[in-house]
Amino acid sequence: MIEVTDFALQAAAGEGMDEFIQVFTSKYKEVIGDELTAETMPLLTGEQHSLLAYQIFRDEIMVGGFCQLIQNGYGGYIFDNPFAKVMRLWGAEDFSKLIYKAKKIYDANRVDLERERTEEEFMAMYEPYEAFDDLEEEYFQMEEAVTAMIAAYVDDHLELFAKIVK
């Protein structure tokens, strides 16, 4: 089981909910060598993958939106796994619905969205995929509440996410 220190959790909790989550996800990234591959996937549990997926989702959307998330290779990790369902089970129902809406766009345009692009082509892809704009805006509005909800879920179920050591 992946271990995190109680000290790191206490310090991060004082900084904010996103820092609290990052204590776990940083350790997960360390364990998988910061690479999601067929070899590293089994190193994390389903709950750990869901938390890591949220961290990746949040980081990518806050910086570059769905186009960046997908272009950076995380489309399948977010949309082909039960991420949206897990978010609903963890209490983030509106966020789960947002993921399902984005998945519809992703599924309908997957080949083009995942196509290798130059920097110029990447910047230009935001226009034809402006359907993501409203979803990104919706996420920006709910991000703080969703992050707090997920952090609270993790805090209430620590044993699912890591072994806490002194």
N, C-alpha and C positions, 0 to 999 in steps of 0.2 A: 504494500500500500504506500502511496506517495505520502511523504511527511512534510508538514509545515510547522513552524514553531509558534507557540502561543504568543510569544513576544512579538513576532512579526505581525500576527493577526491583530493584537491589541494596538500596536503602533499604527497600522494601516487603518483600522477602524476609526481612530482619532482623526485621520486625514480625510476620510470620506468613503462612501460606498464603493466607488470605482476602484479605489486603492485596495480596499478589503478584497474584492473579487480578484484583483491583479496578483495578490499574494499567491492564490491558488493557481491562476493561469500561467504565471511566470514559472512556477514549479512544473506545471504540465509541459510547457514549451521546452524546459530544460530536459525533462525525461524523454521527450520525443525528438530531441535535437533540433527543435524548431521546424520540423518537417512532418507533414501529414502524408505518410506513405502506407502502402499495404503492410510494411514491416512495423511501422510505429503505431498504427491504429490500435492494435490489441493491447498496447501498453497502458491505455486509459480505459476507465469504465464508461458506460453510457452517460452517467451523470456528469463525469469529468469532461467528456466530449461536449455535452450540452453547454456546460459553463464556458469551456474554451470557445465554442462556436459563438456564444453571446459576446465574449470579449473581442473576438475577431470581427464579428458583425458590427459592434459598436465602434471599434477603432476605424474600420474601413468606411462606414457610412458617415461618420463625423468628419472625415477628411475628404473623401472623394465620391461618396454615394454608391449606389448599386453598381454603376458601371465599373468603378474602381474595384469593388468587392469581387465582381465576376472576372474582370481582367487579371486580377491578382491570383486567380485560380481557386477561389473559395465558393463559387456558385454551387458546385455539387455538394460540398460539405454542408452548406446551409440548406439548400433546397431539396437535395436527394435523400436526406436523413430526416428522422422524425423531430427535427429541431422545433418547428412551429407547434407540434403537438405537445412536446415537453414544456415549452413556454406556457401553453395553456394550463397544463397540469400544475405548473409552479405558480399559477395565479395571474399570469400576465396575458389575459384573454385578448385585450385590444391589440397588443403587440403580436400575438399569435395570428390574429386576423390580418394584420399588416403583412406578415411574412407570407401568408397564403396568397394575398393579392400580388405581391412581388413575384411569387413563384409562377403565377399564371403568365406574367410577362416574360419571365425567364424561360419557361418551358416553350412558349410560342416562338421565341427568338434565340434559343440556346446556341445554335450553330454560329450565328452571326455574333452574338454577345461574347462567345468564347474564342472567336477567331483572333489569331495573332495580329497585332497592330503596331504600327510605328507610333511614336509619341504624338505626331500630328493627327493620325487617324483616331487615336484614343481620345484626344481632346474634341475631335469632331463628332464622336459617337454620342455625346450628351444630347445633341439636338434630336436625332431620330428616336432617342429613348427618353424623351421628356415625360413619358408616362410614369417614370420613376420619380419625377420631381415632387409630385403631391405626396407620395409615400415617404420620401425623405423628409419633407416638411412635417408630415404627421409624426414621424419618428423623433425629429428634433423636439417637438412639443412634449412628447411622452418620455424621452430618454431618461431624465432624472428620476421620474417615478418608477419606470421599469427597472432601472439599475438598482434602486433602493429595494424594490420588491424581490428581485433576484438575490440580492445580498442578504435580505432577511430570510429567504428560503434556505440559502446556504448556511446561514448562522443557525437556523433551527434544525438542520440536518447535516451537521459538520462531518459525521462519520461516513457519509456518502461521497464526500469530496476529498478528504485527506485524513490521515492520522495526525492528530494534534499532539505535538511533543513539547515538553517544558524547555 
